[in-house]
């Protein structure tokens, strides 16, 4: 798979971002009006576990390994009709909540994970009863048979019984009747705990998807309005975040169970950015982050058979980074993408790469106050830590 799959993922992601940011045009037809604002959906995924770490590669090569999996989703969704301007801007999307359950070929190593997630499904374009759509999903996954140094020592992909669920897909949908629709698609799912517990190589899947939707009742037609000219603005954001990162002990003075439990280090920081909203959907800008990462340049000591962090100077754990910023705006909700570069941090032999990636979701709980959850990663697939964020903005 390898390079071909990475190419497909990249093209899919770029196509979605270009469309969302306003470069692709969405059309609509009154004949496509959904007859119900509330619908139920059943989605079936049949696919493969992508060989992105040593554990998965070894299992995929085994005849009884992890290569194939099947999952099922039961979903409750709402069809937007244009009551708010953002709904019209995004082509009258569907959004809702789903319940997910996966079954891997070698269940004892991974378990039967279940997830609850929110999703947004919106069209690239519509034509008569057909539509080509993209879908984004985010949630939490439970019930993993996670890493255990004695009972499940080879599972370095998932080390905690909970993880983040991140999903992206494209699908072709056909409206069979006013109540029933059918869609075929292809998607990718990523599972990770954000390095709250190590080892955490993560799990990635790709799958073909079949979704059947049923509308409960009739609703009015889509409501379209004249879109007023956009007036751009600037904003200055200041935010603070906190989190934790687990580090495994590599010494031999304690048992393997104690070594693998490791030490949890605090991570916190302050981030500031200057953004310009260039249209109804997109904000661009740049920012700087100053952070304290307790797991950076750290030393673990053993005292009476217990692991503890060594008392080291504060400045050994400091880092400063610079990043460009892009926000995809959906009313009060934003998808945030911020690739960053460390400008300053103390060098060590086992430090993470200088180039990192931040992706997250931001929600304005008030006009100028927001909360966010960001995943910090490197090498585009390896989780570093999760940022739990609160912030404020000034606009002009």
C-alpha positions in Angstrom: 0.0 0.0 0.0 2.4 2.7 1.3 3.0 5.6 -1.2 -0.2 4.9 -3.1 -2.3 5.2 0.0 -0.5 8.3 1.2 -1.1 9.9 -2.2 -4.8 9.1 -2.1 -5.0 10.6 1.5 -3.2 13.7 0.4 -5.4 14.3 -2.7 -8.6 13.7 -0.7 -7.5 16.1 2.1 -6.5 18.8 -0.4 -9.7 18.5 -2.3 -11.8 18.9 0.8 -9.8 21.9 2.0 -9.9 23.7 -1.3 -13.7 23.1 -1.5 -14.3 24.2 2.0 -12.2 27.3 1.7 -14.4 28.6 -1.1 -12.6 27.6 -4.3 -15.1 24.9 -5.4 -18.7 25.9 -6.2 -21.7 24.2 -4.7 -24.9 24.1 -6.8 -28.3 23.0 -5.7 -31.6 21.9 -7.2 -35.0 22.4 -5.6 -35.8 18.8 -6.7 -33.2 17.6 -4.2 -34.9 19.0 -1.1 -34.8 16.5 1.7 -38.2 15.5 3.1 -37.1 15.2 6.7 -34.8 17.3 8.9 -34.2 14.2 11.1 -32.9 10.9 9.6 -31.4 7.6 10.8 -28.5 6.0 9.0 -26.6 2.7 9.0 -23.1 2.6 7.7 -21.0 -0.5 7.1 -17.2 -0.2 6.6 -15.1 -3.0 5.1 -11.4 -2.3 4.9 -7.8 -2.8 6.0 -5.5 -1.8 8.8 -2.7 0.3 7.3 0.8 -0.9 8.1 2.1 2.3 9.8 4.1 0.7 12.7 6.0 -2.4 13.4 3.2 -4.1 15.3 0.7 -3.7 12.5 3.2 -4.6 9.8 4.0 -7.9 11.6 0.4 -8.7 12.2 -0.6 -7.9 8.6 2.0 -10.3 7.3 0.5 -13.1 9.4 -2.3 -15.1 7.8 -4.3 -14.6 11.0 -3.3 -11.0 11.5 -5.0 -7.6 11.5 -5.1 -6.8 7.8 -8.9 -6.9 7.4 -11.6 -5.4 9.6 -15.4 -4.6 9.5 -17.2 -1.9 11.3 -20.8 -0.7 11.8 -22.2 2.7 12.6 -25.7 3.6 13.7 -26.2 7.3 13.2 -28.8 10.0 14.0 -28.5 13.0 11.6 -30.2 16.4 10.8 -30.5 17.8 7.3 -29.9 21.5 7.3 -32.3 23.7 5.3 -30.6 27.1 5.2 -32.1 28.6 8.4 -28.6 30.0 9.1 -26.3 31.5 6.5 -23.4 29.0 7.2 -25.8 26.1 6.1 -26.2 27.7 2.7 -22.5 28.5 2.4 -21.7 24.8 2.9 -24.3 23.5 0.5 -27.0 22.5 3.1 -24.9 19.8 4.9 -26.0 17.0 7.2 -24.6 16.7 10.7 -25.2 14.4 13.6 -23.9 11.8 16.0 -22.8 8.2 15.4 -22.2 5.1 17.4 -19.4 2.9 15.9 -18.2 -0.7 16.6 -15.3 -2.4 14.9 -14.4 -6.1 14.5 -10.8 -6.9 13.7 -9.6 -10.3 12.3 -7.4 -10.9 15.3 -9.7 -9.6 18.1 -7.6 -10.6 21.1 -4.8 -8.2 20.2 -7.0 -5.1 19.8 -10.4 -5.9 21.2 -13.7 -4.7 19.8 -13.5 -0.9 20.0 -16.7 1.2 20.2 -16.9 4.9 19.5 -19.2 7.8 19.8 -18.5 10.7 17.3 -19.9 13.8 15.7 -19.8 14.2 12.0 -20.5 16.7 9.2 -21.4 15.5 5.6 -21.6 18.2 2.9 -21.6 18.2 -0.9 -18.8 19.1 -3.3 -21.7 19.4 -5.8 -25.2 18.1 -6.5 -26.9 17.2 -9.8 -30.5 15.9 -9.9 -30.7 13.1 -7.4 -26.9 12.6 -7.2 -24.4 14.3 -5.0 -20.6 13.9 -4.4 -19.9 14.6 -0.7 -17.1 14.8 1.8 -17.4 13.8 5.5 -15.4 14.7 8.6 -15.9 13.0 12.0 -14.4 13.4 15.5 -15.0 11.4 18.6 -13.8 9.1 21.4 -13.2 5.4 21.2 -13.5 2.9 24.1 -13.1 -0.9 24.8 -9.6 -1.4 23.3 -7.6 -4.5 24.4 -4.7 -2.1 24.9 -1.0 -2.7 25.6 -0.1 -4.8 28.7 3.5 -5.7 29.4 2.5 -9.2 30.5 -0.8 -10.1 28.8 -0.6 -8.1 25.5 3.1 -7.0 25.2 3.2 -6.6 21.4 0.4 -4.1 20.9 2.4 -0.9 20.7 -0.3 0.7 18.5 -2.9 1.3 21.3 -1.7 1.6 24.9 -4.9 2.9 26.6 -8.5 1.6 26.7 -9.6 5.0 25.3 -8.5 6.9 22.2 -9.4 9.7 19.9 -11.4 8.9 16.7 -10.6 11.0 13.6 -12.3 10.2 10.3 -12.4 11.6 6.8 -14.1 10.3 3.7 -15.7 11.0 0.3 -18.9 9.4 -0.9 -21.3 9.4 -3.9 -25.0 9.6 -2.8 -28.2 8.7 -4.6 -31.6 9.8 -3.5 -33.8 6.7 -4.2 -37.0 8.4 -2.9 -38.1 11.2 -0.6 -37.3 9.1 2.4 -34.5 6.7 1.4 -31.0 7.4 0.1 -27.9 5.2 -0.6 -24.3 6.2 -0.7 -21.0 4.5 -1.5 -17.7 6.0 -0.3 -14.1 5.5 0.7 -12.6 6.8 4.0 -9.7 6.8 6.5 -9.9 6.6 10.3 -7.1 7.4 12.8 -7.1 6.2 16.4 -4.6 7.6 19.0 -4.5 8.6 22.7 -2.3 11.7 22.1 0.6 10.2 24.0 -1.3 10.3 27.3 -0.1 6.7 27.7 2.9 5.2 25.9 3.6 3.3 23.7 1.3 5.0 21.3 2.1 4.3 17.6 -1.6 4.7 16.7 -3.9 2.8 14.4 -4.9 3.8 10.9 -7.6 2.2 8.7 -8.9 2.6 5.2 -12.3 1.2 4.1 -15.0 1.1 1.4 -18.3 2.3 2.9 -22.0 1.7 2.3 -24.5 4.0 4.0 -28.3 3.7 3.9 -30.4 6.7 5.2 -34.0 6.9 6.1 -35.9 10.2 6.6 -38.6 10.3 9.2 -40.9 13.1 8.1 -41.3 16.0 5.6 -39.9 19.5 6.1 -40.0 22.7 4.0 -37.7 23.2 1.1 -34.2 24.6 1.3 -34.1 28.3 2.1 -31.7 30.4 -0.1 -30.9 34.0 0.4 -28.8 36.7 -1.2 -25.4 36.3 0.4 -24.3 39.8 1.6 -20.8 41.0 0.6 -18.1 39.8 3.0 -16.3 42.4 5.1 -13.0 41.1 6.2 -11.6 41.6 9.7 -8.5 41.0 11.8 -8.3 39.3 15.1 -5.6 38.8 17.8 -5.9 35.6 19.7 -4.3 34.8 23.1 -4.8 31.3 24.6 -3.4 29.0 27.2 -3.3 25.2 27.1 -2.4 22.3 29.4 -1.9 18.6 28.9 0.3 15.6 29.8 2.8 13.3 28.1 3.8 9.8 29.2 7.5 8.7 29.1 8.5 5.1 29.4 11.5 4.2 31.6 14.3 2.4 29.8 16.3 1.2 32.8 16.3 -2.3 34.3 16.2 -1.5 38.1 12.4 -2.1 38.3 10.0 -4.6 36.8 8.8 -4.3 33.2 5.3 -3.4 34.4 6.7 -0.4 36.3 9.0 0.6 33.4 6.2 0.6 30.9 3.9 2.6 33.3 6.5 5.3 33.1 6.1 8.9 34.3 3.5 11.4 33.3 4.9 14.9 32.7 2.9 18.2 32.6 2.8 20.2 29.3 1.5 23.7 29.2 2.0 26.9 27.2 0.8 30.2 25.9 0.0 30.8 22.2 -0.7 34.1 20.4 -1.7 34.6 16.8 -2.8 37.3 14.4 -5.4 36.2 11.9 -7.3 37.7 9.0 -10.7 36.4 8.0 -10.5 36.5 4.2 -14.0 35.1 3.4 -17.0 33.6 5.2 -15.2 30.2 5.5 -11.5 30.9 6.0 -9.1 32.6 8.3 -5.3 32.7 7.7 -2.6 34.0 9.9 0.5 33.3 11.9 1.4 32.9 15.6 4.0 32.0 18.2 3.9 29.5 21.1 6.0 29.4 24.3 5.6 26.2 26.2 6.9 24.2 29.1 7.2 20.5 28.2 8.2 18.4 31.3 9.0 15.4 29.1 11.6 17.3 27.1 15.2 16.9 28.3 14.0 14.9 31.2 15.6 12.3 33.5 13.7 9.6 35.4 15.1 8.4 38.7 14.2 5.3 40.8 13.5 5.7 44.5 12.4 2.7 46.6 11.2 0.9 43.4 9.1 3.9 42.3 9.7 6.1 39.3 10.0 9.8 39.7 11.2 12.8 37.6 14.5 14.3 38.4 14.7 17.8 39.7 16.1 19.8 36.8 16.3 23.5 35.9 13.1 25.0 34.5 14.7 26.3 31.4 15.6 22.7 30.2 12.0 22.2 29.4 11.2 25.4 27.6 10.5 25.7 23.9 9.5 28.5 21.5 7.9 27.8 18.1 6.4 29.8 15.2 3.5 28.6 13.0 1.3 29.7 10.1 -2.4 29.2 10.8 -5.5 28.2 8.8 -9.1 28.0 10.2 -12.1 26.5 8.5 -15.1 28.4 10.0 -18.5 26.8 10.4 -20.5 29.3 12.4 -19.1 29.2 16.0 -17.0 26.1 15.3 -13.6 26.0 13.5 -11.3 23.4 12.3 -7.7 24.6 13.0 -4.6 23.5 11.1 -1.2 24.9 12.3 2.1 23.4 11.2 4.9 24.7 13.4 8.6 25.0 13.6 10.6 25.1 16.9 12.8 28.2 17.0 14.3 27.4 20.4 14.7 24.3 22.7 17.6 22.6 24.3 19.0 19.8 22.1 19.1 16.2 23.1 19.7 12.9 21.4 16.1 11.7 21.6 14.2 15.0 20.8 11.2 15.0 18.5 11.6 16.6 15.0 11.8 20.4 14.8 8.8 20.5 12.4 5.5 19.6 14.1 1.7 19.6 13.2 -1.2 20.9 15.2 -4.7 20.1 14.2 -7.8 20.7 16.4 -11.3 21.9 16.9 -12.2 25.3 18.3 -15.6 26.5 19.6 -16.6 30.0 20.6 -18.6 29.7 23.8 -19.1 33.5 23.7 -18.5 36.1 21.0 -14.8 36.5 21.8 -14.1 33.6 24.2 -13.3 30.1 22.9 -12.3 26.6 24.0 -10.3 24.1 21.8 -8.9 20.6 21.7 -5.7 20.3 19.6 -3.6 17.3 18.8 0.1 18.0 18.5 1.9 15.5 16.2 5.1 15.0 14.3 5.9 13.1 11.1 2.2 13.7 10.2 1.0 10.6 12.1 2.9 10.3 15.4 1.0 11.9 18.3 3.0 14.0 20.7 0.4 15.3 23.2 -3.1 16.8 23.4 -3.6 20.6 24.2 -6.7 21.4 26.2 -7.1 25.1 25.4 -9.1 28.2 26.5 -8.6 31.6 24.9 -9.8 35.1 24.1 -9.7 37.3 20.9 -9.8 41.0 20.1 -11.2 41.9 16.6 -11.1 44.9 14.5 
